[in-house]
Amino acid sequence: MAGYRDDRPSRRDAPLSGLEVWLTGTPAEIDAAARALAAAGRVAWQGTRRPLTGTDVGRVRLYLRLTVTATRRGVHLAGRDSDGGGTVLPFPDRMTGGAA
């Protein structure tokens, strides 16, 4: 077959690592999601935006690979009993600012 390329893994290939994410949505949604994910780690690779077709016209697809540290970040609370204006979810390990 002319032009056939064997695409099996090779020992010469760099090992893939990190979090791999495919994002699909409107350009504004993709921008917001990419910013949020970049804040959680470091963007190691960003693919090219690909416009979708058919019933998804106006939406795009984007591939991201991120390096994310698997440690928990501290939660900054505005005040002792403040939720910072957000909805407080009942997670058992949530720091409330009071006695633990």
N, C-alpha and C positions, 0 to 999 in steps of 0.2 A: 504494500500500500504506500503510495507516494506521500511524503510529508508526515508520516506517522512518527510520533515521538513517544518514547517510553517514559511515562510520568510516575514511575515508582520512586519511593524515597531513596535517597543516596546518602552514604556516610559523609559525603562532602557538603551536603546541605547543612545550613545552620539550624540548630534545634529550635523549634517553635516553643515559645514560652509566653506566659501572660494570659490575660483575659481577652478572649475574642468575642466581638459583638457585631451582629448585623443589625443596623438600624433601618427602619422603613417608616416613612411618614412624609409630611409636608416639609418643605425646606426650613420653615421656622421651627417645627418640632425637632427636626434633625439637629439644627443649631443648638437648641436648648438642651437636648439630650447629650450632645457631644461636649458641651461646656460642663454639664453636671458630672459626666464620667471623667473628664479631664481633671476636675477638681478632686476626684477620688484617687487619682494616681497620675501616671505620666503616659501620654500617648506615644507608643512605640512605633506605630504605623497607622496611617490613615489612607484608605483607598480613595478612588475617584467616585464622586457622586454619579449614580446612574439613574437617569429618568425612567420611570416605569411607564408602561403602556396599557392599552385596553381600558378596563374600568378603573385603573389606578393612575390615570393621567393626572398630572399635577403633583404626584408624589415621587419621592426619590428613595434610593437604597444606598447605604454607605456602610463600609466595613471598617471597623476600628480594632486595633490590638493595643491593649493597655498593660502597663506594669502597675500592679496594685499591691501595696503592702498589706499583708493580712494581719494587721494589728488594729485594735480598737482605738479610735480617737476619743479624746475627752470631750464631754458635752459641756458647752458653755451656757449657763442659764443666766437670764437677765437679772433675776433677783432670787431671794431664798425660796419663795414658793411660786415663782413666775414660770409660766410655760412659754414665755417669749412671744405670745400672741398666736401660737399655733395650737393645733389639736393635740391633746395629750393622749397617747395610746397606752393602754394598760399592760406594758411589758413588765414582767416581774423583776428584771435586773436594771430597770431605768433609774438613773440617779435623780432624786427629787430635790436635792439640796438639803434635806433633813437628815435625821439619823438613819444610818443604813442598817 
